Amino acid sequence: MTPRTPAPRSRRERPAKPALTYEGIVATAVRLMESEGLQRVTMRRLAQELDTGPASLYVYVANTAELHAAILEELLGAVDLSPAAADGEGEGDTGTGDWRERLARLLGSYTHVLFAHPSLAHSALIARPSGPNYLALVEAVLTLLHEGGVPDAQAAWGVDVLLQVATANAAEHSARDRTAGAEAEHHALVAALRDASPDTHPRIAALGGDLTSGAPGQRLAWAFRMVINGTMTTPRTAP
């Protein structure tokens, strides 16, 4: 006997879908990013995953850019903020540099969170999270700048620059990792700098291989210290 085709089930007989919540939307968006990449995390794709219409999502998230910012906010919860809670042995500009090193470690943790999610690193250059995890990160940076005796006006602007440096570094390296031939391009650049003629490019020739020396982690830590010291010593001036 030919099996009978099951009769269509009415919508009333189907299991009720879980109610939409902001937290559930963001959690689903994070899962989509990890499985399919950030470019696939659109309002339409997310609505499909949640078995709803895109219009239903706009009640909670205004657009894709805001959705990506919400994903970043969620992942910022993994940043290690403990360096801001430790008591520095050398407060103020005592020469110990303890607060500077702790701030560099904190910024390094933020960078590593972006490294772990390469597709998000580039988006983080323009995403503007404003949730509790982002505020906790900003507060931690400002706490360490305050401990070091950085004037408030300079700290207020410096925190943005410090986070930009960390974000741009993660975005640059994530872009290189995804680019075909990136390693060959890097070797070509190293060779061009090393072989530059002292007649036409005397300063490049004088520095030679030192222009590309150092492990990525060393260069990033130095960049953090450089910007931290600049925040300490560079006063704000009237426009």
VOKE-645160 format. One record per residue: residue in three letters; x, y negated, z of N, C-alpha, C in turn. Coordinates in steps of 0.02 Angstrom, whole numbers. Each point is the difference from the previous one (the first is absolute). Layout:
<recs>
REC   residu     n_px     n_py     n_pz    ca_px    ca_py    ca_pz     c_px     c_py     c_pz
REC      ALA        X        Y        Z        X        Y        Z        X        Y        Z
...
</recs>
This chain:
<recs>
REC   residu     n_px     n_py     n_pz    ca_px    ca_py    ca_pz     c_px     c_py     c_pz
REC      MET       42       60        0      -42      -60        0       44      -62        0
REC      THR      -22      -48      -38       36      -63       -1      -14      -40       63
REC      PRO       54      -20       36      -12      -37       62      -38      -65      -14
REC      ARG      -44      -15       44      -39      -62       -8       43      -60       17
REC      THR       -8      -53      -38       35      -63       14      -30      -31       62
REC      PRO       43      -16       49      -28      -30       62      -38      -63      -15
REC      ALA      -55       -9       33      -39      -61      -10       39      -59       27
REC      PRO       -5      -57      -33       36      -60       24      -22      -17       71
REC      ARG       50      -19       40      -16      -20       69      -16      -74        1
REC      SER      -50      -17       37      -17      -70        7       52      -34       43
REC      ARG        6      -66       -6       48      -38       39      -13        8       75
REC      ARG      -64       11       17      -15        8       71       29       64       29
REC      GLU       12       51      -44       26       63       23       76        1        4
REC      ARG       33      -48      -31       73       -1        1       26      -24       68
REC      PRO       59       25       19       29      -24       63       10      -76       -2
REC      ALA      -16      -32       53        8      -73        2       74      -19       -3
REC      LYS       15      -49      -41       69      -24       -4       17      -40       63
REC      PRO       63        5       21       20      -41       58       -9      -74      -17
REC      ALA      -20      -37       50       -9      -72      -11       67      -33      -15
REC      LEU       -1      -47      -46       62      -37      -16       21      -43       59
REC      THR       64        1       13       30      -45       50       64      -29      -29
REC      TYR       21      -56       26       63      -29      -23       58       47       13
REC      GLU        1       31       59       54       45       17        2       60      -46
REC      GLY      -59       27      -16       -3       58      -45       22      -18      -71
REC      ILE      -18      -60      -22       20      -22      -67       76       -7       -4
REC      VAL       30      -30       51       73       -9       -1       35       67        5
REC      ALA      -24       45       43       31       66        7       -2       38      -66
REC      THR      -56       -5      -36       -5       33      -65       47      -32      -50
REC      ALA        6      -66        2       44      -35      -46       73       21       12
REC      VAL       19        8       63       68       23       16       12       70      -28
REC      ARG      -48       44        9        8       68      -27        6       -1      -76
REC      LEU      -40      -42      -33        4       -5      -73       69      -25      -21
REC      MET       26      -50       35       66      -27      -18       53       55        6
REC      GLU       -4       39       54       51       51       11       -4       57      -50
REC      SER      -60       13      -26       -8       55      -47        3      -21      -73
REC      GLU      -21      -61      -15       -5      -21      -70       39      -63      -17
REC      GLY       26      -35       51       37      -62      -13      -44      -61        8
REC      LEU       31      -56       17      -38      -60       14      -38      -26      -60
REC      GLN       27        8      -60      -34      -26      -59      -69       32      -10
REC      ARG       -8       61       26      -65       34       -7      -49      -20       54
REC      VAL       23      -39       49      -45      -20       54      -36      -64      -22
REC      THR      -55       10      -35      -43      -55      -21      -68        7       34
REC      MET      -39      -52       -4      -66        3       30      -42       55      -32
REC      ARG        6        7      -66      -40       51      -35       22       70       20
REC      ARG       67       11        2       25       67       17      -17       17       73
REC      LEU        5      -49       43      -16       10       71      -74       16        9
REC      ALA      -42      -35      -37      -72       13        4      -15       71      -23
REC      GLN       34       22      -52       -9       69      -24       20       50       54
REC      GLU       55      -13       34       23       45       52      -49        3       59
REC      LEU      -31      -56       13      -47       -4       57      -72       16      -21
REC      ASP       -9       17      -64      -66       18      -26      -50      -57       13
REC      THR       20      -58      -22      -44      -58        7       12      -46      -60
REC      GLY      -35      -55       -3       10      -48      -53       50      -54       21
REC      PRO       38      -29      -48       47      -53       17      -32      -58       38
REC      ALA      -62      -15      -16      -34      -56       33       -4       11       75
REC      SER       -5       63       21       -5       14       72       65      -18       36
REC      LEU       56        4      -35       65      -14       32       11      -75       10
REC      TYR      -30      -40      -42       12      -73        5      -28      -30       64
REC      VAL      -42       37       34      -24      -23       65       58        0       50
REC      TYR       48       45      -11       55        9       48       66      -29      -26
REC      VAL       12        4      -66       63      -22      -29      -16      -42      -62
REC      ALA       29      -60       -4      -20      -47      -53       24       21      -69
REC      ASN       60       29       -5       29       17      -65       58       48       10
REC      THR       31       20      -56       55       48        4       59      -28       37
REC      ALA       16      -65       -8       56      -30       35      -11        4       76
REC      GLU      -61      -14       21      -15        5       72        4       72       24
REC      LEU      -18       46      -43        4       71       17       73       21       10
REC      HIS       44      -22      -45       71       16        6       29      -32       63
REC      ALA      -22      -60       17       23      -32       62      -23       41       60
REC      ALA      -60       29       -3      -25       41       55       41       64        7
REC      ILE       22       28      -56       43       59        2       66      -18       33
REC      LEU       29      -56      -20       63      -22       31       -9      -10       75
REC      GLU      -54      -32       19      -14      -12       71       -2       66       38
REC      GLU      -32       50      -29       -5       65       33       70       31        9
REC      LEU       42       -3      -51       66       31        3       48      -38       46
REC      LEU      -13      -64       11       43      -39       44       -2       26       72
REC      GLY      -50       41       15       -3       30       66       58       46       14
REC      ALA       36       21      -52       58       44        8       65      -37       13
REC      VAL        0      -67       -4       61      -38       12       19        5       73
REC      ASP       63       12       13       26        5       69       11      -70       28
REC      LEU      -43      -21       45        4      -67       30       37        2       67
REC      SER       25       58       20       32        6       65       61      -46       10
REC      PRO       38      -17      -53       56      -46       13      -21      -67       30
REC      ALA      -62      -21      -12      -23      -64       28      -18        7       73
REC      ALA      -12       61       23      -18       11       70       60        9       45
REC      ALA       58       17      -30       60       11       40       27      -66       26
REC      ASP       28        2       59       31      -60       29       70       -9      -28
REC      GLY       12      -56      -30       66      -13      -28       50      -17       55
REC      GLU       60       28       -8       53      -15       49       27      -70       -8
REC      GLY       -3      -24      -62       27      -67      -12      -54      -45      -28
REC      GLU      -34      -38       42      -52      -44      -24       30      -66      -21
REC      GLY      -34      -30      -48       26      -63      -27       60       13      -44
REC      ASP       35      -52      -17       57        6      -46       63       14       41
REC      THR        4       61       29       57       16       43       56       33      -37
REC      GLY      -11       16      -64       52       33      -38       -5       75        1
REC      THR      -44       29       42       -7       73        1      -37       25      -61
REC      GLY      -46      -39      -26      -37       19      -60      -51       55       12
REC      ASP      -14       16       63      -45       56       14      -69      -11      -30
REC      TRP      -28      -59        9      -67      -13      -26        0        2      -76
REC      ARG       56      -20      -30        5        2      -73       -1       72      -25
REC      GLU       38       42       33        3       71      -21      -68       34        9
REC      ARG      -34      -17       54      -66       29       11      -50      -24      -52
REC      LEU        5      -63      -18      -44      -27      -52       15       33      -67
REC      ALA       64       11      -15       18       35      -61      -27       71       -1
REC      ARG        0       34       57      -27       68        3      -75       -1      -11
REC      LEU      -34      -49       29      -73       -5       -9      -17      -12      -74
REC      LEU       36      -46      -31      -12      -14      -71       18       61      -43
REC      GLY       52       37       22       17       60      -36      -55       52        3
REC      SER      -33        5       57      -56       47        6      -57      -19      -47
REC      TYR      -14      -65       -4      -52      -24      -46       18       17      -72
REC      THR       64       -9      -18       23       15      -68       -8       75      -14
REC      HIS       17       42       48       -4       72      -10      -72       23       -9
REC      VAL      -47      -33       33      -71       17      -11      -18      -12      -73
REC      LEU       25      -54      -29      -14      -14      -70       39       49      -45
REC      PHE       62       18       19       38       49      -38      -39       66       -5
REC      ALA      -35       18       54      -37       63        2      -61       -1      -46
REC      HIS      -20      -59      -22      -59       -7      -43       20      -47      -58
REC      PRO       40       26      -47       28      -43      -53      -52      -40      -38
REC      SER      -57       30      -14      -50      -36      -40      -28      -60       38
REC      LEU        5        1       66      -27      -56       40       51      -56        8
REC      ALA       64       16       -7       52      -51       13       -8      -61      -45
REC      HIS      -11       11      -65       -7      -57      -45      -64      -39       15
REC      SER      -54       36       14      -63      -33       17        7      -42       63
REC      ALA       44       21       46        8      -36       63       28      -70      -10
REC      LEU       29      -13      -58       25      -68      -13      -57      -50       -4
REC      ILE      -59       23      -19      -56      -47       -8      -59       17       46
REC      ALA        0       62       28      -54       18       46        5      -42       63
REC      ARG      -57      -19       27       -1      -43       59      -42       33       55
REC      PRO       29       49       35      -39       29       56       -7      -50       56
REC      SER      -52       10       40      -12      -47       55      -28       37       61
REC      GLY        9       66        2      -27       39       54       47        4       60
REC      PRO      -18       40       49       39        4       62       71       26       -9
REC      ASN       11       46      -47       67       26      -11       47      -53      -28
REC      TYR      -26      -40      -48       41      -54      -28       14      -53       53
REC      LEU      -51      -18       39       11      -50       52       50       25       52
REC      ALA       -2       65       15       49       27       48       70       -4      -28
REC      LEU        9       11      -65       65       -5      -32       26      -72        4
REC      VAL      -43      -48      -19       21      -70        3       16      -21       72
REC      GLU      -41       22       47       13      -17       70       67       28       24
REC      ALA       16       61      -21       63       31       20       60      -38      -28
REC      VAL       -4      -21      -63       54      -39      -29        8      -67       36
REC      LEU      -56      -33       12        3      -65       35       26        8       72
REC      THR      -17       55       32       24       13       68       76        3        2
REC      LEU       29       36      -48       73        6       -2       33      -66      -19
REC      LEU      -30      -37      -46       28      -66      -17       -2      -46       61
REC      HIS      -54        4       38       -6      -41       60       52       21       52
REC      GLU        9       65        8       50       24       47       70      -26      -19
REC      GLY       13       -6      -64       65      -24      -23        8      -75        3
REC      GLY      -52      -35       21        5      -72        6      -10      -38      -65
REC      VAL      -29       34      -50      -14      -34      -64      -55      -51       11
REC      PRO       10      -63      -19      -53      -51        8      -66       22      -31
REC      ASP      -54      -17       33      -66       23      -22      -15      -19      -73
REC      ALA       17      -60      -19      -15      -22      -68       36       43      -52
REC      GLN       63       19       15       38       41      -46      -25       72        1
REC      ALA      -20       24       58      -28       68        5      -65        5      -39
REC      ALA      -41      -52        2      -65        1      -33        7       10      -75
REC      TRP       53      -29      -30       12       10      -71       44       61      -12
REC      GLY       45       13       46       48       54      -10      -32       69       -2
REC      VAL      -54       10       39      -31       66        1      -25       20      -69
REC      ASP      -25      -48      -38      -24       14      -68       58       20      -45
REC      VAL       55      -35        5       58       15      -42       29       68       16
REC      LEU        5       16       64       27       65       21      -43       58      -28
REC      LEU      -65       -7        5      -43       53      -26        3        3      -77
REC      GLN        8      -58      -32        7        0      -72       63       36      -22
REC      VAL       55      -10       35       63       33      -17       -9       76        5
REC      ALA      -31       23       54      -10       72       10      -46       27      -55
REC      THR      -54      -35      -15      -48       23      -50       31        2      -69
REC      ALA       36      -53      -18       31       -3      -66       52       54       -9
REC      ASN       38       15       52       50       53       -4      -34       68      -13
REC      ALA      -54       14       36      -36       63      -11      -30        3      -69
REC      ALA      -28      -56      -24      -30       -1      -67       53       10      -54
REC      GLU       58      -31        8       53        7      -49       23       72       -6
REC      HIS       12       32       57       26       68       -1      -54       49      -23
REC      SER      -63      -13       17      -53       46      -23       -8       -5      -75
REC      ALA        8      -61      -28       -4       -9      -72       57       36      -36
REC      ARG       60       -4       30       57       34      -30      -10       75        0
REC      ASP      -26       26       55      -10       72        6      -49       26      -52
REC      ARG      -48      -42      -21      -50       23      -48       20      -14      -72
REC      THR       55      -36      -11       20      -20      -67       47       52      -31
REC      ALA      -19       25      -58       44       48      -35       65      -35      -19
REC      GLY       55       34       11       65      -28      -18       27      -51       49
REC      ALA      -31       -5       59       22      -51       49       72       13       22
REC      GLU       18       63        9       68       15       22       51      -20      -53
REC      ALA      -16       14      -63       45      -18      -55        8      -76       -4
REC      GLU      -56      -36       10        4      -73       -1       43      -27       56
REC      HIS       -5       32       59       41      -22       56       74       11      -14
REC      HIS       17       58      -28       70       14      -17       26      -49      -52
REC      ALA      -43      -18      -48       20      -49      -51       14      -68       31
REC      LEU      -42      -20       49       11      -64       33       65        1       40
REC      VAL       13       55       36       62        5       39       60       -5      -46
REC      ALA       -3       34      -57       56       -2      -47       10      -70      -29
REC      ALA      -55      -34      -15        5      -68      -29       31      -48       50
REC      LEU      -19        5       64       29      -44       51       73       17       12
REC      ARG       16       64        1       69       22       13       47      -20      -56
REC      ASP      -25        1      -61       43      -12      -58       -3      -72      -26
REC      ALA      -34      -44       37       -6      -69      -22       69      -32       -8
REC      SER        8      -40      -51       64      -32      -13       12      -58       48
REC      PRO       60       -3       30       16      -57       43        4      -66      -38
REC      ASP        6        4      -66        4      -61      -40      -69      -33       -7
REC      THR      -51       40       -8      -67      -27      -10      -44        2       62
REC      HIS       15       46       45      -40        7       61       47       10       60
REC      PRO       38      -52       17       52        9       52      -27       21       68
REC      ARG      -57      -27       21      -25       17       66      -26       73        2
REC      ILE      -32       22      -54      -22       69       -3       61       46        2
REC      ALA       51      -16      -39       60       41       -1       35        2       67
REC      ALA       -1      -57       36       33       -3       65      -34       45       51
REC      LEU      -66        4       -2      -37       41       48       -7       72      -23
REC      GLY       -2       10      -64        0       68      -28      -51       46       31
REC      GLY       24       58       21      -44       52       26      -35      -18       64
REC      ASP       24      -52       35      -32      -19       63      -71      -27      -12
REC      LEU      -15      -22      -61      -66      -26      -15      -54       54        7
REC      THR       19       62      -11      -48       55        5       19       50       54
REC      SER       43      -20       46       22       45       53      -52        7       54
REC      GLY        9       50       43      -44        9       57      -60       43      -15
REC      ALA      -19       40       50      -60       41       -6      -62      -44        4
REC      PRO      -56       21      -30      -61      -41        3      -19      -20       70
REC      GLY        6       46       48      -18      -17       69       45      -54       30
REC      GLN       64        2      -18       46      -50       24      -17      -69      -28
REC      ARG      -15       -1      -64      -15      -64      -32      -66      -29       27
REC      LEU      -49       44       13      -64      -24       26        9      -28       71
REC      ALA       38       36       41       11      -25       69       36      -67       -2
REC      TRP       48       -8      -45       36      -64       -6      -47      -55      -23
REC      ALA      -45       16      -47      -48      -50      -24      -44      -23       57
REC      PHE      -22       46       42      -41      -19       57       38      -46       47
REC      ARG       63       18       16       40      -42       45       11      -69      -30
REC      MET       11       -2      -65       12      -64      -33      -61      -46        6
REC      VAL      -60       28      -13      -61      -41        3      -16      -18       72
REC      ILE       12       47       46      -12      -14       71       44      -58       23
REC      ASN       65        3      -18       45      -54       19      -19      -66      -33
REC      GLY      -24        5      -62      -21      -61      -34      -62      -30       32
REC      THR      -45       42       24      -59      -25       35       20      -36       64
REC      MET       51       27       34       24      -30       61       32      -69      -12
REC      THR       37       -8      -54       42      -59       -9      -27      -52      -49
REC      THR      -53       17      -36      -24      -46      -52      -63      -36       25
REC      PRO        5      -65       16      -58      -36       24      -49      -15      -56
REC      ARG      -63       -6       16      -49      -22      -48        7      -75      -10
REC      THR       -6      -21      -63        4      -71      -15      -65      -22      -32
REC      ALA      -14      -63        5      -62      -27      -30        6        4      -75
REC      PRO      -56       15      -36        1        4      -73       14      -68      -31
</recs>
